[in-house]
Amino acid sequence: MPFVLRKIRKAKWHKLAGASGPGEDEIQADALWDLKTEDNQLSVWNVEDDQSNLDLVLTAVAANCQFIANVDYVLIDQRILTGLNIQFIQTNGNSPYQAANKWHCDLLDLSAGRLLELAKEIYKNSDGKMRKGDKEVKQLLVSAVTSHHIDTTSLHHELQRQIEKALPSPPQT
């Protein structure tokens, strides 16, 4: 079964050691910021069940950032969405990585209750929360730029500067 991917801040999805606040079965309130909706919709990305397009999707997500950094994300089995009666539709993404935008989709008609149920599923699924390290993110972006899948001028100026600095130098003649 395919997955949907949502960028998160991994540290917000577990109890902080020694911190007062939420109990072990409660979600930190700050984690809900990672599920910020617009018009009762949540932007996510489709990931094939064999995860063959995972790096392409992560490249698209990273291309929308301001600078090279770790990309924390969660993979949610689409059966969970079905079980929560959450509908989704393929929509065109707005990433500078045009070829990957076809895997973007939106979760539709979300209520506060459905969003909270989704947050609970994410919280319970510790295996689904992952990280692509900044060095790997940099490699993905440089590869996409050198293969002409991403035009550096479409990136945030700081990310553009970092990627251009990381590009291999042209051979001397």
Secondary structure, 3 states (H helix, E strand, C coil): CCEEEEEECHHHHCCCCCCCCCCCCCCCHHHHHHHCCECCEEEEEEECCCCCCHHHHHHHHHHCCCCCCCEEEEEEEHHHHHHCCCEEEECCCCCCCHHHHHHEEEEECCCHHHHHHHHHHHHHCHHHEEEECHHHHHHHHHHHHHCCCCCHHHCCHHHHHHHHHHCCCCCCC
